[in-house]
Amino acid sequence: MTAERAEHQQAFAYYGEQSLSAAFHDLLADNDAAVRGDIEFYANALKRGAHVLELGCGSGRVTIALASRGWHVTGVDLAPAMLRLAGAGRKRLPPARAARVRFALADMTSCSFARTFDAVLVPFYAFNHLPSAEQRNKTLDVIARHLRAKGRAYIHVLPPA
């Protein structure tokens, strides 16, 4: 088994169907002082109606909130259980808002879309979950390939300390 495949298996276990990490993901985000207000931050930073790629979208907490406010958001995550939660959240949206949301099961280090975006987000420490410099560099390459000219990337990371 390759090291990358082993890391994928760990992600599946950590965010598995019956895991507490998946079940309480949004509660943890809502109660993390470093994350609180992140949706408002993105909403204030993004141009109205922008097309956004969210890497590490998890349960769709940010994706759905931004789509509800008028942005077109494509959320990417590696964990099927998290995308099921995200899909359930999308189903609760009115049809016009749900039409602005797309989800894709993919790895943020290698995903590829045949389009570019006005902004790329990597919220809630998702970048910190990448265990190697190689994976972080690959993710930065994905971000660069998917940003339109003058697009912006927003990566929420832990402080170095």
C-alpha positions in Angstrom: 0.0 0.0 0.0 1.4 3.4 -0.9 1.8 6.1 1.7 -0.9 8.2 -0.1 -3.3 5.3 -0.1 -2.7 4.8 3.6 -3.4 8.4 4.3 -6.7 8.1 2.3 -7.7 5.1 4.4 -7.0 7.2 7.6 -9.2 10.0 6.3 -12.0 7.4 5.6 -11.7 6.1 9.1 -11.5 9.5 10.8 -14.5 10.8 8.8 -16.2 7.4 8.4 -19.9 6.7 8.4 -20.2 6.1 12.1 -17.3 8.3 13.3 -17.8 11.0 15.9 -15.6 13.3 13.7 -18.2 13.2 11.0 -21.2 13.4 13.3 -19.9 16.4 15.3 -17.9 18.2 12.5 -20.1 21.2 12.3 -20.6 21.5 16.1 -16.8 21.6 16.5 -16.4 24.2 13.8 -19.2 26.4 15.3 -17.5 26.2 18.7 -13.9 26.8 17.6 -13.0 30.4 18.3 -10.5 30.4 15.4 -13.2 29.3 13.0 -16.2 31.3 14.3 -17.1 33.9 11.8 -15.3 32.2 8.9 -18.4 32.3 6.7 -18.9 36.0 7.3 -15.2 36.5 6.4 -15.6 34.6 3.1 -18.9 36.4 2.3 -17.3 39.8 2.8 -14.1 38.8 0.8 -15.8 37.3 -2.2 -17.3 39.2 -5.1 -21.1 38.9 -5.3 -22.1 35.9 -7.5 -18.5 34.6 -7.8 -17.8 31.0 -8.7 -16.0 29.3 -5.8 -14.1 26.1 -5.4 -13.9 24.8 -1.8 -11.3 22.2 -1.1 -11.9 20.0 1.9 -15.6 21.0 2.1 -16.5 18.3 4.6 -20.1 18.5 5.6 -20.8 21.4 3.3 -21.1 23.9 6.1 -19.3 26.7 4.2 -20.4 25.6 0.7 -24.1 25.6 1.6 -23.9 28.9 3.6 -22.2 30.7 0.7 -24.6 29.2 -1.9 -27.5 30.4 0.2 -26.1 33.9 -0.1 -25.7 33.9 -3.8 -22.4 32.3 -4.7 -21.9 29.3 -7.0 -19.8 26.8 -5.0 -18.2 23.5 -5.9 -17.2 21.6 -2.8 -14.5 18.8 -2.9 -13.9 16.3 -0.2 -12.1 13.0 0.1 -14.5 11.4 2.6 -17.7 9.8 1.3 -19.4 10.1 4.7 -18.8 13.9 4.8 -20.1 14.3 1.3 -23.2 12.4 2.2 -23.8 15.0 5.0 -23.1 17.7 2.5 -25.6 16.2 0.0 -28.2 16.0 2.7 -27.7 19.7 3.5 -28.0 20.6 -0.2 -31.3 18.7 -0.4 -32.7 21.0 2.4 -32.1 24.1 0.3 -34.7 25.7 -1.9 -34.2 24.6 -5.5 -32.7 27.9 -6.8 -30.1 27.8 -4.0 -29.4 24.1 -4.4 -28.7 24.7 -8.1 -25.7 26.8 -7.0 -24.0 23.9 -5.2 -22.0 21.0 -6.6 -20.1 18.4 -4.7 -17.3 16.1 -5.9 -15.6 13.2 -4.3 -11.9 13.9 -4.9 -8.6 14.5 -3.3 -7.6 18.2 -3.0 -4.1 17.3 -3.9 -5.0 16.0 -7.3 -8.6 17.1 -8.3 -9.1 18.6 -11.7 -11.9 20.5 -13.2 -12.3 21.7 -16.8 -12.8 25.3 -15.6 -11.4 28.0 -13.4 -13.0 29.8 -10.4 -13.0 33.3 -9.1 -11.8 32.0 -5.7 -10.6 28.9 -4.0 -11.2 28.2 -0.3 -9.5 25.7 2.0 -11.4 26.3 5.2 -11.3 24.9 8.7 -7.7 23.7 8.9 -8.2 21.3 5.9 -4.7 22.4 4.6 -3.2 21.4 8.0 -4.6 17.9 7.6 -2.2 17.3 4.7 0.7 15.4 6.3 3.5 16.1 3.9 5.1 19.1 2.2 4.6 17.2 -1.1 0.9 17.1 -0.6 0.7 20.7 0.4 2.6 21.7 -2.7 0.3 19.5 -4.9 -2.7 21.3 -3.3 -1.1 24.7 -4.0 -0.7 23.5 -7.6 -4.4 22.5 -7.8 -5.3 26.0 -6.4 -3.1 27.8 -9.0 -4.5 25.7 -11.9 -8.1 26.5 -10.9 -7.9 30.2 -10.2 -9.0 32.7 -12.9 -6.7 35.6 -13.5 -6.9 37.9 -10.5 -8.7 35.2 -8.6 -8.0 34.8 -4.9 -7.2 31.8 -2.6 -8.1 31.7 1.1 -6.4 29.0 3.1 -7.2 28.8 6.8 -4.2 27.3 8.6 -3.0 27.0 12.2 -0.4 29.4 13.3 3.2 27.9 13.1 3.5 27.7 16.9 
